């Protein structure tokens, strides 16, 4: 496995956008680099999300991160990470408006 760092890149309708909308991908949502494989291990997903290994496994166990289990291996799709990031952005925007998740 390559040790090249890979980046999560927000998408935007205008590449020169600045401000909070650009930071979270604007209206287009998050797009994870096509350089990543279609499926990742939990450790790889943790690195992409910049969270700890244990936190990633806990999120998989809680169902926050949907995964595929094949025998003893767990894989997470690149699309699932994009979905997770998009839902987190929506949740943050709702929180800023004073809307509670329920």
C-alpha positions as CSV (number, residue, x, y, z in Angstrom):
1,X,0.0,0.0,0.0
2,X,1.3,3.4,-0.9
3,X,2.0,5.9,1.8
4,X,0.9,8.8,-0.3
5,X,-1.4,11.2,1.5
6,X,-4.8,11.5,0.0
7,X,-7.1,14.4,0.4
8,X,-10.8,14.9,0.9
9,X,-11.8,17.7,-1.4
10,X,-15.0,19.6,-1.2
11,X,-16.8,20.2,-4.5
12,X,-18.1,23.6,-5.5
13,X,-19.9,25.0,-8.5
14,X,-17.2,27.7,-8.6
15,X,-13.6,26.6,-7.8
16,X,-12.7,30.1,-6.5
17,X,-15.4,30.2,-3.8
18,X,-14.3,31.3,-0.4
19,X,-16.0,31.3,3.0
20,X,-18.0,28.7,5.0
21,X,-19.9,27.4,2.0
22,X,-16.7,26.6,0.1
23,X,-15.2,24.9,3.2
24,X,-17.9,22.4,3.4
25,X,-18.3,21.9,-0.4
26,X,-21.1,24.5,-1.0
27,X,-24.4,23.2,-2.3
28,X,-22.7,20.4,-4.1
29,X,-21.6,18.5,-1.0
30,X,-18.4,16.6,-0.3
31,X,-16.5,14.7,-3.0
32,X,-13.7,12.4,-2.0
33,X,-10.7,12.1,-4.3
34,X,-11.1,9.6,-7.1
35,X,-7.5,8.5,-6.2
36,X,-8.9,6.5,-3.3
37,X,-10.1,3.0,-3.9
38,X,-13.9,2.3,-4.2
39,X,-13.8,0.6,-0.8
40,X,-11.5,1.3,2.2
41,X,-10.6,-0.4,5.4
42,X,-11.7,1.1,8.7
43,X,-8.2,2.4,9.3
44,X,-8.0,4.0,5.8
45,X,-11.5,5.6,6.4
46,X,-10.3,6.9,9.7
47,X,-7.3,8.6,8.1
48,X,-9.6,10.2,5.4
49,X,-12.0,11.5,8.1
50,X,-9.0,12.5,10.4
51,X,-10.4,10.6,13.3
52,X,-8.8,7.9,15.4
53,X,-8.9,4.2,14.6
54,X,-11.0,3.4,17.7
55,X,-13.5,6.2,17.0
56,X,-13.9,4.8,13.4
57,X,-14.5,1.3,14.7
58,X,-17.0,2.7,17.3
59,X,-18.8,4.6,14.5
60,X,-19.1,1.4,12.4
61,X,-20.4,-0.5,15.5
62,X,-23.0,2.2,16.2
63,X,-24.1,2.3,12.5
64,X,-23.0,5.9,12.0
65,X,-20.6,4.7,9.3
66,X,-22.3,2.0,7.2
67,X,-20.0,-0.8,6.3
68,X,-19.8,-4.1,4.5
69,X,-18.6,-7.1,6.5
70,X,-17.0,-10.0,4.7
71,X,-16.0,-12.6,7.2
72,X,-13.7,-10.8,9.6
73,X,-13.0,-7.9,7.3
74,X,-14.9,-4.6,7.3
75,X,-14.9,-2.3,4.3
76,X,-16.4,1.2,3.9
77,X,-17.3,2.6,0.5
78,X,-16.0,5.9,-0.7
79,X,-19.6,7.0,-1.4
80,X,-20.5,6.2,2.3
81,X,-17.8,8.6,3.4
82,X,-19.2,11.3,1.1
83,X,-22.7,10.6,2.5
84,X,-21.4,10.8,6.1
85,X,-19.7,14.2,5.4
86,X,-22.8,15.6,3.6
87,X,-25.1,14.6,6.5
88,X,-22.7,16.1,9.0
89,X,-22.7,19.4,7.1
90,X,-26.5,19.5,7.0
91,X,-26.6,18.7,10.8
92,X,-24.2,21.6,11.5
93,X,-26.3,24.0,9.4
94,X,-29.4,23.0,11.3
95,X,-27.6,23.4,14.6
96,X,-26.6,26.9,13.6
97,X,-30.2,27.7,13.0
98,X,-31.2,26.3,16.4
99,X,-32.8,23.2,15.0
100,X,-32.3,20.1,17.2
101,X,-31.7,16.7,15.8
102,X,-34.3,14.2,17.1
